[in-house]
């Protein structure tokens, strides 16, 4: 940070969720910290972020560089003389990094010898729609890359073929139906490493815990399981629903989750015509013989305590 220059981020294609200015009492001496929240369910499998940095100190010419912190996924290119940049990253690259948060710094200096450094923090959500790792015999595979006939691994270790994958697109400019409200399950919410990274599902999607199918909305506690503000999705929320021959339990980001059950008609999916072309009449699915909970007040107290981190004794988390 220099004593006689300041840098500003202008024309960003994504607005920061929050911005912190340090040393704001000293003119021309601010290090800005920009935080960006990116949900791949809203933007598709690839995130492209553009903008430019402008450095002001009265000197002639400025030089710009980007320095990633640690293993930074994707490609961040910044023009060294004018600060124009493009950052491109895919859900698969973030998933491969093993981390949902990444950061880097942009530095600028001028002929006067002054400089400034701003920090960019990117917080990625890999949701059940795009980038979620579904367990298969070959390892985790992004849900959007699954195809009919591919094998997925059930929670009890069997390999079963995908019968169909339903797709639903929600436009967040309009409030979605309650059952489609997004719920974020934080990494480690159910047990250490389960899920293995943040997971977003619809409110009515059944997660399997302690021998029960519990809808995600009933598990919301404001800390380890949270509602996601649907208004911050700027484009489209896309959900994928994996159907197998039977109502089964698969692993999504390492957490036990139910496969498609026809409580919601297949006609509600964007690609319903594909199902009809493949199978003709719709086939009913028999629900697995596990109790289903769809109300928060029916969630057992010991499970609520475990999810909130207040449980002292009780049964261990078991996916069935």
VOMARDREN-734559 format. One line per 10 residues: number of its first residue (from 0); for each residue x, y, z of N, C-alpha, C. Coordinates in steps of 0.2 Angstrom, whole numbers, plus 2048, in hexadecimal, padded with zeros to 3 digits. Atoms other than C-alpha are relative to their C-alpha. Example, Ala and Ser with C-alpha at 12.3 -4.5 7.8 and 13.67 -1.06 7.14 Angstrom:
REM residues 2
0) 804 7FA 800 83E 7EA 827 804 806 800; 7FC 7FA 7FF 844 7FB 824 7FC 805 803
REM end
This chain:
REM residues 320
0) 804 7FA 800 800 800 800 804 806 800; 7FC 7FA 800 807 811 7FB 7FD 805 804; 803 7FB 7FC 805 821 804 7FD 806 7FC; 802 7FB 804 800 82B 7F5 7FC 7FE 7FA; 804 803 805 7F5 820 7EA 7FB 7FC 802; 806 805 7FE 7E5 816 7EA 7FE 7FD 7FA; 802 804 806 7DE 809 7DF 7F8 7FE 801; 808 801 800 7CB 806 7DB 7FF 7FA 7FB; 803 805 805 7C2 7F7 7D3 7FA 803 7FD; 805 7FD 804 7B7 7FD 7C5 7FD 7FC 7FB
10) 804 804 805 7AA 7F6 7BA 800 7F8 801; 800 807 7FF 7AA 7E5 7C2 7F9 7FC 7FD; 806 803 802 79E 7D8 7BA 7FC 7FD 805; 803 802 7FB 79A 7D2 7CB 801 804 806; 7FF 7FC 7FA 797 7DD 7DA 802 7FC 806; 7FD 803 7FA 7A0 7D9 7EA 7FA 800 805; 805 801 7FB 795 7D2 7F8 802 805 806; 7FE 7FB 7FB 79F 7DD 804 807 803 7FE; 7FA 7FD 802 7AE 7E9 803 803 803 807; 7FD 7FD 7FA 7BA 7EE 811 806 805 7FE
20) 7FB 7FC 801 7C5 7FD 810 804 801 807; 7FB 7FF 7FA 7D4 7FE 81C 803 807 800; 7FC 7F9 800 7DC 80E 822 7FC 805 7FD; 804 7FB 803 7CD 818 81C 801 807 802; 7FE 7F9 7FE 7D3 827 826 806 803 7FD; 7FB 7FD 803 7E2 829 81C 7FF 801 7F8; 802 7FF 807 7DF 831 80B 806 7FC 7FC; 7FC 804 805 7E6 826 7FC 804 7FB 804; 7FD 806 7FD 7EB 818 808 7FB 7FB 802; 805 805 7FE 7DE 80B 807 802 7F9 7FC
30) 800 807 803 7DF 7F8 804 7F9 7FE 800; 807 803 801 7CE 7F2 7FE 800 7F9 800; 801 807 800 7C8 7E1 802 7F9 7FE 7FD; 806 801 803 7BB 7DB 7F6 7FE 7F8 801; 803 807 7FF 7B0 7CB 7FA 7FB 7FF 7FB; 805 802 805 7A7 7C2 7EC 7FD 7F9 802; 804 807 7FF 79A 7B4 7EF 7FE 7FE 7F9; 801 803 807 799 7A9 7DF 7FC 7F9 801; 804 806 800 78B 79C 7DE 800 7FD 7F9; 800 803 807 78E 790 7CF 7F9 7FE 7FE
40) 807 801 802 77B 78C 7CF 7FD 806 7FD; 803 7FB 803 778 79D 7CA 803 802 7F9; 7FC 7FE 806 785 79F 7BC 802 7FB 7FC; 7FD 806 804 788 78E 7B5 807 7FE 802; 7FA 803 7FE 798 784 7B5 806 804 800; 7FB 7FB 801 7A3 793 7B1 7FF 807 802; 801 7F9 7FD 7A6 7A3 7BA 805 804 7FC; 7FC 7FB 803 7AD 7B2 7B0 7FF 806 803; 800 7F9 7FC 7B1 7C2 7BA 805 805 7FC; 7FC 7FB 803 7B7 7D1 7B1 7FF 807 804
50) 800 7FA 7FD 7BB 7E3 7B6 807 803 7FF; 7F9 7FD 800 7CA 7EF 7B8 801 804 806; 7FE 7FC 7FB 7D4 7F7 7C5 803 806 7FE; 7FD 7FA 802 7D9 809 7C4 804 803 806; 7FB 7FE 7FB 7E8 810 7CE 801 808 7FF; 800 7F9 801 7E8 823 7D2 805 803 805; 7FB 7FC 7FC 7F7 82D 7D8 803 806 7FD; 7FD 7FA 804 7FB 83A 7CB 806 7FE 7FC; 7F9 802 804 80A 830 7C4 7FE 7FE 7F9; 801 802 807 80C 82B 7B2 801 7F9 800
60) 800 807 801 807 819 7AF 800 7FC 807; 800 804 7FA 803 80B 7BB 801 7F9 7FE; 7FF 807 801 808 7F9 7BC 7FB 7FB 805; 804 804 7FC 7FC 7EB 7C2 802 7F9 800; 7FE 808 7FF 7FF 7D9 7C8 7FB 7FD 804; 805 805 7FC 7F4 7CB 7CF 804 7FB 803; 7FD 805 7FD 7FB 7C0 7DC 7FB 7FB 804; 805 804 7FD 7F1 7B1 7E1 802 7FD 807; 7FE 803 7F9 7F1 7AA 7F3 7FF 7F9 800; 801 807 800 7F4 798 7F3 7FE 7FD 7F9
70) 802 803 806 7ED 78C 7E6 7FA 803 7FD; 805 7FC 802 7E2 798 7DD 7FD 7FD 7F9; 803 804 805 7D6 78F 7D1 7FE 805 7FA; 802 7FC 806 7D2 795 7BF 806 805 7FE; 7FB 7FC 803 7DB 7A3 7B5 7FE 807 802; 801 7F9 7FF 7DD 7B5 7BB 805 804 7FC; 7FC 7FC 805 7E4 7C0 7AD 7FF 808 801; 801 7F9 7FF 7E7 7D3 7B1 805 803 7FB; 7FC 7FC 804 7EE 7DF 7A4 805 804 804; 7FC 7FD 7FB 7FE 7E6 7AC 800 808 7FF
80) 800 7F8 801 7FC 7F8 7A5 7FA 803 801; 806 7FD 7FF 7EA 7FB 7A7 7FB 7FD 805; 804 803 7FB 7E3 7F0 7B4 7FA 7FC 7FE; 805 803 802 7D6 7E8 7AA 801 7F8 801; 7FF 807 7FF 7D3 7D6 7AF 7FA 7FB 7FE; 805 805 801 7CA 7C6 7AC 801 7FA 804; 7FF 806 7FC 7C8 7B7 7B8 7FB 7FB 7FE; 804 805 802 7C1 7A7 7B2 802 7FA 804; 7FF 806 7FC 7BE 797 7BC 7FA 7FC 800; 806 805 801 7B3 788 7BB 7FF 7FD 807
90) 801 803 7F9 7AA 77F 7C9 804 7FA 801; 7FC 805 7FF 7B4 770 7C5 807 802 803; 7FA 7FD 7FE 7C4 77A 7C8 800 801 808; 800 7FF 7F9 7BE 780 7D9 7FF 7FA 804; 801 806 7FD 7B8 76F 7DD 807 7FC 801; 7FA 803 800 7C9 768 7D9 805 803 805; 7FB 7FC 7FB 7D2 775 7E4 7FF 7FE 807; 802 802 7FA 7C9 76E 7F3 7FE 805 805; 802 7FA 7FC 7C5 77F 7FA 7FB 804 7FD; 805 7FC 803 7B6 78A 7F8 802 807 800
100) 7FE 7F9 7FF 7BF 79A 7FC 807 801 7FD; 7FA 7FE 803 7CD 7A2 7F2 801 807 800; 7FF 7F9 800 7D6 7B3 7F2 806 801 7FC; 7FA 7FE 804 7E3 7BD 7E9 801 808 801; 7FF 7F9 800 7EA 7CF 7E9 802 803 7FA; 7FE 7FC 806 7EB 7DC 7DC 805 806 802; 7FC 7FA 7FE 7FA 7E8 7DE 801 805 7FA; 7FF 7FB 805 7FD 7F8 7D5 805 805 802; 7FB 7FC 7FF 80B 804 7D4 801 805 7FA; 7FF 7FB 806 810 814 7CA 807 803 800
110) 7FA 7FC 800 81E 81F 7C5 802 804 805; 7FE 7FD 7FA 81D 828 7D5 802 7FC 805; 7FD 804 7FB 822 819 7DE 7FA 7FE 805; 805 801 7FC 811 818 7E7 7FD 7F9 7FE; 803 807 802 807 807 7E8 7FA 7FF 804; 806 802 7FC 7F7 7FF 7EE 7FF 7F9 7FF; 802 808 801 7F1 7ED 7F1 7F9 7FF 802; 807 802 7FE 7DF 7E7 7F1 800 7F9 800; 801 807 800 7D9 7D6 7F5 7F9 7FE 7FE; 806 802 803 7CC 7CC 7EC 7FF 7F9 804
120) 801 806 7FD 7C4 7BE 7F6 7FA 7FD 7FC; 805 804 804 7B9 7B1 7EC 7FD 7FA 805; 803 806 7FC 7AD 7A6 7F6 7FB 7FD 7FB; 804 803 805 7A6 799 7EB 7FB 7FB 803; 805 805 7FD 796 78E 7EE 800 7FB 7FA; 801 806 804 796 77D 7E5 7FA 7FD 802; 807 802 7FE 784 779 7E5 7FE 7F9 7FD; 802 806 802 77A 769 7E2 7FF 801 7F8; 801 7FF 807 777 771 7D1 806 7FF 7FB; 7FA 800 805 788 774 7C9 806 7FF 805
130) 7FA 801 7FC 798 76D 7D0 800 7FC 806; 801 805 7FB 791 762 7DD 803 7F9 7FE; 7FD 807 801 79B 752 7DF 7FC 7FA 802; 804 806 7FF 790 743 7DD 805 7FA 800; 7FC 805 7FF 799 733 7E3 7FE 7FB 7FA; 801 805 805 79C 726 7D5 805 7FB 801; 7FA 805 800 7A7 716 7D3 806 803 7FE; 7F9 7FD 802 7B4 721 7CB 802 806 804; 7FF 7FB 7FC 7B3 72E 7D8 7FB 806 7FF; 805 7FB 801 7AA 73E 7DA 7FF 803 7F9
140) 801 7FE 807 7A2 745 7CA 7FB 806 801; 805 7FB 7FF 79A 756 7C8 7F9 7FE 7FD; 807 802 802 787 754 7C7 7FE 802 7F9; 802 7FE 806 786 75E 7B7 803 7FC 7FA; 7FC 805 805 792 751 7AE 7FD 7F9 800; 803 807 800 787 742 7B3 7FC 7FF 7FA; 804 801 805 77E 73A 7A5 7FC 7FA 801; 804 806 7FF 770 72D 7A4 804 7FA 7FE; 7FC 806 801 778 71C 7A6 806 800 804; 7FA 800 7FB 786 722 7B1 7FF 7FD 806
150) 801 803 7F9 789 719 7C1 802 805 805; 7FF 7FC 7FA 788 722 7D2 800 7FB 805; 7FF 804 7FB 78D 71B 7E2 7FB 802 806; 805 7FF 7FB 77F 719 7F0 804 801 807; 7FD 7FF 7FA 782 71D 802 802 7F9 803; 7FE 807 7FD 783 70A 806 805 7FC 7FB; 7FB 803 804 790 707 7F8 7FE 7FD 7FA; 802 803 806 786 701 7EA 801 804 7FA; 800 7FC 806 788 707 7D8 7FA 7FF 7FC; 806 801 804 778 70B 7CF 800 805 7FA
160) 7FF 7FC 806 775 713 7BE 7FB 806 801; 805 7FB 800 76D 724 7BC 7FB 7FF 7FA; 806 801 804 75C 723 7B4 7FF 806 7FC; 802 7FA 803 759 735 7B0 803 806 805; 7FE 7FA 7FC 75F 746 7B6 7FB 806 7FE; 804 7FB 801 752 753 7B8 803 807 801; 7FD 7F9 7FF 756 766 7B6 7FB 805 801; 805 7FB 7FE 74D 774 7BE 804 807 800; 7FD 7F9 800 751 787 7BA 7FB 804 804; 804 7FB 7FD 74B 794 7C6 803 807 7FF
170) 7FE 7FA 802 74C 7A6 7C2 7FF 805 807; 801 7FD 7F9 750 7AF 7D3 7FD 807 800; 803 7F9 7FF 749 7C0 7CE 7F9 7FF 802; 806 801 7FD 739 7B8 7D3 801 7FB 806; 7FF 805 7FB 738 7AF 7E4 7FE 7F9 7FE; 802 807 801 738 79C 7E2 7FB 7FD 805; 804 803 7FB 72C 791 7E9 803 7FD 806; 7FD 802 7FA 72F 78C 7FB 805 7FA 800; 7FC 806 800 735 77B 7F7 806 800 7FC; 7FA 7FF 804 742 782 7EB 805 805 803
180) 7FC 7FB 7FD 749 78E 7F7 807 7FD 801; 7FA 803 800 75C 78B 7F7 802 800 808; 7FD 801 7FA 764 784 807 807 7FE 800; 7F9 801 800 777 784 80B 801 7FB 806; 7FD 805 7FB 77E 775 815 807 801 800; 7F9 7FF 800 78F 77A 81B 804 7FA 800; 7FB 806 800 79E 76F 819 801 7FE 808; 7FF 802 7F9 79F 764 829 7FA 801 804; 806 7FF 7FC 78D 768 82E 7FE 7F9 803; 803 807 7FE 788 755 830 805 7FC 804
190) 7FA 804 7FC 799 74E 836 806 803 7FD; 7FA 7FE 803 7AB 752 833 801 7FE 7F9; 800 802 808 7AD 753 820 7FA 7FE 7FD; 806 802 803 79B 750 81D 7FB 806 801; 7FD 801 806 797 759 812 807 802 7FF; 7F9 7FE 801 7A9 75B 80B 801 807 7FE; 800 7F9 802 7A5 76C 805 7F8 803 800; 806 7FD 7FF 796 778 806 7FB 7FD 7FA; 805 803 804 786 770 7FE 7FA 804 800; 806 7FD 801 777 779 7F7 7FB 7FB 7FD
200) 805 804 802 767 770 7F5 7F9 804 800; 807 7FC 7FF 754 775 7F3 7FE 7FE 807; 803 801 7FA 74A 776 803 7FD 7F9 801; 803 807 800 741 766 7FF 804 7FA 7FF; 7FB 806 802 750 75B 7FB 801 7FD 807; 7FF 804 7FA 751 74D 807 808 7FE 801; 7F9 802 7FE 762 74B 810 7FF 7FA 805; 801 806 7FC 764 73A 819 805 800 806; 7FC 7FF 7FA 76A 73B 82B 7FC 7FB 805; 802 804 7FB 768 72E 839 7FA 7FC 7FE
210) 805 804 802 75D 723 82F 7F9 804 7FF; 806 7FC 802 751 731 82B 801 804 7FA; 800 7FB 806 74D 73B 81B 7FE 807 802; 802 7FA 7FE 74D 74D 820 801 806 7FB; 800 7FB 805 749 75B 814 805 806 803; 7FB 7FC 7FE 757 768 814 7FD 806 804; 803 7FB 7FC 74B 776 819 7FF 7FF 807; 801 802 7F9 747 76D 829 806 800 804; 7FA 800 7FD 759 76D 82D 803 807 802; 7FD 7F9 800 75C 780 82C 801 802 807
220) 7FF 7FD 7F9 764 787 83C 803 806 800; 7FD 7F9 801 76C 797 836 807 800 801; 7F8 800 7FF 77E 791 839 803 7FA 7FB; 7FD 805 804 783 780 832 7FB 7FE 7FA; 805 801 805 773 77F 827 7FC 807 7FF; 803 7F9 800 76D 790 820 7FC 800 7F9; 804 7FE 806 760 797 814 805 804 7FC; 7FC 7FC 804 769 79F 805 7FB 805 7FD; 805 7FB 802 761 7B0 800 800 7FF 7F8; 801 801 807 75A 7AC 7EF 800 806 7FC
230) 800 7F9 804 75A 7BF 7EA 807 801 7FE; 7F9 7FE 803 76D 7BF 7E8 802 7FC 7FA; 7FF 804 806 76C 7B2 7DA 7FE 805 7FA; 801 7FB 805 76E 7BE 7CB 7FD 7FD 7F9; 802 803 806 769 7B2 7BD 7FB 7FA 801; 804 805 7FF 763 7A1 7BF 802 7FA 804; 7FE 806 7FC 763 793 7CC 7FE 7FA 7FC; 801 807 803 765 782 7C4 801 7FA 805; 800 806 7FC 761 772 7CD 800 7FA 7FC; 800 806 803 765 761 7C8 7FD 7FA 805
240) 803 805 7FC 75B 752 7CE 802 7F9 7FD; 7FE 807 803 763 740 7CC 7FB 7FB 802; 805 806 7FF 756 732 7CA 804 7FA 7FE; 7FE 807 801 75B 720 7CC 7FA 7FC 7FF; 806 804 800 750 711 7CA 7FC 800 806; 804 800 7FA 74B 711 7DC 802 807 804; 7FF 7FA 7FC 74A 71F 7E9 806 7FE 804; 7FA 802 7FD 75C 71E 7EF 804 805 804; 7FC 7FB 7FD 769 727 7F9 807 800 7FD; 7F9 7FF 803 779 72E 7F0 803 805 804
250) 7FC 7FB 7FD 787 739 7F6 801 806 7FC; 7FF 7FA 804 787 74B 7F1 805 804 805; 7FB 7FD 7FC 797 754 7F7 801 7FC 807; 7FF 804 7FA 799 745 803 7FA 7FF 805; 806 801 7FB 788 747 80B 7FA 7FC 7FD; 805 805 802 77A 73A 80A 7FA 804 7FE; 806 7FD 803 76C 741 7FF 7FB 7FC 7FC; 805 805 804 75C 739 7F7 801 802 7F9; 801 800 807 75A 736 7E5 7F9 803 7FF; 807 7FD 802 74B 73D 7DC 7FA 7FB 802
260) 806 804 7FE 73A 738 7E3 7FB 804 7FD; 805 7FC 804 72B 73D 7D9 7FA 803 805; 804 7FB 7FC 723 748 7E7 7FE 806 7FB; 801 7FB 804 725 755 7DA 800 7FD 7F9; 800 803 807 720 750 7C8 806 802 7FC; 7FA 7FF 805 72D 74E 7BB 7FE 806 7FB; 802 7FB 805 723 75A 7B0 802 807 802; 7FE 7FA 7FE 729 768 7BB 807 802 7FE; 7F9 800 802 73B 765 7B4 800 803 7F9; 800 7FD 806 741 76F 7A6 801 7FB 7FA
270) 7FF 805 805 746 75F 79C 7FB 7FA 801; 805 806 800 736 755 79F 7FF 7FC 7FA; 801 803 806 734 752 78D 806 7FA 7FF; 7FB 805 801 745 748 78D 7FE 7FA 804; 802 806 7FC 73E 73C 79B 7FA 7FD 7FC; 805 803 804 72E 739 790 803 7FD 7FA; 7FE 803 806 738 736 781 804 7F9 801; 7FC 806 7FE 743 729 78A 7FC 7FB 803; 804 805 7FC 736 720 795 7F8 800 7FF; 807 800 801 725 725 78F 7FC 802 806
280) 803 7FE 7FA 719 725 79E 804 801 806; 7FC 7FF 7FA 71F 72B 7AE 7FF 7FA 805; 800 806 7FB 724 71D 7BB 800 803 807; 800 7FE 7F9 71F 71F 7CD 806 7FD 804; 7FA 802 7FC 72E 71D 7DA 7FD 7FF 807; 802 802 7F9 72B 714 7EA 805 803 805; 7FC 7FD 7FB 732 71E 7F9 804 7FB 804; 7FC 804 7FB 740 716 803 7FD 800 807; 804 801 7F9 73A 70F 814 804 804 805; 7FD 7FC 7FB 741 71D 81E 7FB 806 802
290) 804 7FA 7FF 738 72A 828 802 806 7FD; 7FE 7FA 803 737 73B 820 7FD 806 805; 802 7FB 7FB 737 74B 82A 801 807 7FB; 800 7FA 804 733 75C 821 7FE 806 804; 801 7FA 7FC 730 767 830 805 800 805; 7FB 7FF 7FC 73D 76E 83B 7FE 7FE 807; 802 802 7F9 733 76B 84B 800 7F8 801; 800 807 7FF 734 758 847 807 7FD 800; 7F9 802 800 747 757 846 802 7FE 807; 7FE 801 7F9 74D 74E 855 805 805 803
300) 7FC 7FB 7FD 755 759 862 808 7FE 800; 7F8 802 800 766 74F 862 803 802 7FA; 7FE 7FE 806 767 752 850 801 808 7FF; 800 7F9 800 763 764 851 807 803 804; 7FA 7FE 7FC 771 766 85F 806 7FE 7FC; 7FA 801 804 77D 75D 854 802 804 7FA; 7FF 7FB 806 77B 768 845 802 807 803; 7FF 7FA 7FE 77C 777 850 807 800 804; 7FA 801 7FC 78C 770 859 7FF 800 807; 801 800 7F9 784 76F 86A 7FF 7F9 803
310) 801 806 7FD 782 75D 86C 806 7FD 804; 7FA 803 7FB 78C 754 87A 800 7F9 7FF; 801 807 801 785 743 878 7FB 7FE 7FB; 805 802 804 77B 739 86C 803 7FC 7FA; 7FD 805 806 77C 72E 85C 804 804 7FB; 7FC 7FD 805 789 731 850 7FC 801 7F9; 803 7FF 807 784 738 83E 801 7F9 7FC; 7FF 806 804 780 729 833 7FC 801 7FA; 804 800 806 77B 729 821 7FE 7F9 7FE; 802 807 802 770 71B 81C 7FD 800 7F9
REM end
